């Protein structure tokens, strides 16, 4: 087991191949995380309920950054970075109480002062005015956000930290192991202003439409690996229902790749999804560029605005 005294040795001996750093760069991770030792320390692996399910891997870095990714069953081969969160303070000693299979306790108070991923910063730029406006007209109410695809909760945490008192954030996550990891290692917990719902995207949205719910923005961050977006997070039925949830001038923001070096279907998925946005949102549809190194410049944010 790793103790604080053996921390440097553990990080050196457990580094993953250079591809781990490339994966983080491709996801648009900030320079602060990329400067950490490659891969950090594997702290916990949560197995799926089915033997064929991808495992959820949690890593910890020297400055108390946590990252979550997926890996194939039976092999230590990661298939994509899900999220990265900065926790407050130094790494707790309890985080080094065992090997990754034992998943030692490692509490986190999320630091909501920054966003590690470039795409998340692009999304924030589109909702920031709603959160930071000093002019509050008659009838003003705190913003409401719906997040489809929770990960470790960096975007919900940032919204709650940087939006006015009374802001409500609801998150929907399909994978129960992602929710478990988020609660155990990323500082996520349900409150009156925030909750994580275990559900699939399509029924979760349909239920909210039936209930008459409205949101200032819906943020979609669904992937199945290698940049592919599942059909139920991008088809016409799903996008149509999401459009019904938007307040006037509310925004749908979706993290999406237009190319993947490991999946030929991603390019066609992007074109199909873009056409669906154009049918629903017309001229308000935009493809927002995500600043990336040239060798990884395939990440975009699709935006549609309810102008009706």
Phi, psi and omega in degrees: 000153180271127171255163177305326181293333182257015187302312182299319179296317181299318181295320181291319186283342185248016178296141175273172179299167181303334180301334178298314179297322178294322178298318179295320179297319180296332179278356178080035182283145183296159181299331181299320179283321181296338179281352177288160175305140188306117172091339183063199179255131174290115186257325184205139172238120179256119181280147177289167179289334177255140182303336182270353181293144174294145178276150175261122183251131176248129175245154177231142182245167188301326182266023178070026167280140175242142174232150178237136177213176179246152173217153182291143177301139174082358180209142180273067181235108184281143185246008176154147178274128182271313182196164176220133183226138173267124175263150182286148173076185179285169177292125179296146181298330182297341181294346183248030185273001181182183178279173186298328182293334182275346179047072184297154176296137183207080186296155181217133164254112187297134173269107184269020185273353182208164177238126185282328187264138181300317182297324180293324178292325175295316178299316180300322180300336182271343180245355185303319182299324179295329182270330189248011180292130178272346179266116183240096184292169178304132182089003179300142176221153181300149182290155176235136181231145173240128181247121177256110185101094192276317186062223180270357174092021182295319180291311176302318180298320180292319179299316181293328181284328191247000177254162187293162178304137182099350177302137179244132177234123175247136181235142178239128180224130184281325187270114182295333179288329174295317178297317179299314180297319181298320181284327183278327191232352186238011174075021181269136176204150181284138175222183177295331183261355183208138175208151176251127180250129174275107184194163172277154187299312187297307179293328179298318179290316181300320179297322180288324175299315180298327181276355179077022181291151178224146183223150176284332176204144171243124182249124183247125182220069184248127175218154176250000181121143178060024176089359180280140178254128179299149184303321184288357174253009182209354184286171186297322180296313180297310182296323178297317178294319178300319181299330179286343180273348187277134170295166174302130186069011174289156188238139168259123181236124184232126173285126185206149175258144174261357180200149173219130178291349183244003182210113180291335185287342186298320181298314180291324176300317180298314181297317179298317181293319178299318178296323177296318177299315182296323177294322184276318190248356176056228186290347179281350179294132177223147170256107184272127181288135175258117181300121183217157169301146184307325183285353179231024189275066179232009181261133177227168168238121174274137180228135171231142184240134175280095183266003183281000000 
